[in-house]
Amino acid sequence: MNTDELTLGQIKEIKSLLGHTTAADSHPFEVGKPYMLRTVTHIDVGRIKAVYQTEIVLTDAAWVADTGRFSEQWDKSGDDAFSELEMFPRDQDVIVGRGALIDATQLKELPTKTK
């Protein structure tokens, strides 16, 4: 078999047999779920809309200016979870670079207002 003569369909079939996934497809995030993303410069919260190889897209997002006591915020949810935050416009997606990500945690509920 000459591999230079494989059709695109044959290549796709071989990839499916090998269980091949792209970098964008292999990630631990659940699309549609709320997350807190801690980056090298700040914290964003939002619902994951899409995950790409180098970016994560959030909807219903906010920038967290102050988490409050970090270890205590896990017992809270929604508007009570953070001491201070600024909401992004609801009609605007927020794109976060995956290279800046330190850690990410799924939240119970997203905040809904600036405080």
FENLINNOR-V123228 format. One record per residue. N is the residue number from 1. SS is DSSP state (@ for helix, = for strand, . for the rest). PSI is psi as a letter, one per 30 degrees, with the letter a starting at -180 (NA if undefined). BURIAL is + if it has 16 or more other ideal C-beta (glycine too) atoms within 10 Angstrom, else -. Layout:
# FENLINNOR-V123228
N & SS & PSI & BURIAL
N & SS & PSI & BURIAL
This chain:
# FENLINNOR-V123228
1 & . & k & -
2 & . & j & -
3 & @ & f & -
4 & @ & f & -
5 & @ & g & -
6 & . & k & -
7 & . & l & -
8 & @ & e & -
9 & @ & e & -
10 & @ & e & -
11 & @ & e & -
12 & @ & e & -
13 & @ & e & -
14 & @ & e & -
15 & @ & e & -
16 & @ & e & -
17 & @ & e & -
18 & @ & f & -
19 & . & g & -
20 & . & k & -
21 & . & l & -
22 & . & l & -
23 & . & e & -
24 & . & f & -
25 & . & f & -
26 & . & j & -
27 & . & l & +
28 & . & f & -
29 & . & k & -
30 & . & j & -
31 & . & k & -
32 & . & f & -
33 & . & l & -
34 & = & k & +
35 & = & l & +
36 & = & k & +
37 & = & j & +
38 & = & k & +
39 & = & a & +
40 & . & f & -
41 & . & f & -
42 & . & a & -
43 & = & k & +
44 & = & k & +
45 & = & l & +
46 & = & l & +
47 & = & k & +
48 & = & k & +
49 & = & e & +
50 & = & l & -
51 & = & k & +
52 & . & l & -
53 & . & e & -
54 & . & g & -
55 & = & l & -
56 & = & k & +
57 & = & k & +
58 & = & k & +
59 & = & l & +
60 & = & h & +
61 & = & l & +
62 & = & l & +
63 & = & k & +
64 & = & j & +
65 & = & e & -
66 & = & j & -
67 & . & f & +
68 & . & a & -
69 & . & j & -
70 & . & e & -
71 & . & f & -
72 & . & f & -
73 & @ & f & +
74 & @ & f & -
75 & @ & f & -
76 & . & l & -
77 & . & l & -
78 & @ & b & -
79 & @ & f & -
80 & @ & f & -
81 & . & f & +
82 & . & k & +
83 & . & e & -
84 & = & k & -
85 & = & l & +
86 & = & k & -
87 & = & k & +
88 & . & l & +
89 & . & k & -
90 & . & f & -
91 & . & g & -
92 & . & k & -
93 & . & l & -
94 & = & k & +
95 & = & k & -
96 & = & k & +
97 & = & k & -
98 & @ & f & +
99 & @ & f & -
100 & @ & f & -
101 & = & k & -
102 & = & e & -
103 & = & l & -
104 & = & k & +
105 & = & k & -
106 & = & k & -
107 & . & l & +
108 & . & e & -
109 & . & k & -
110 & . & k & +
111 & . & l & +
112 & . & f & -
113 & . & l & -
114 & . & k & -
115 & . & NA & -
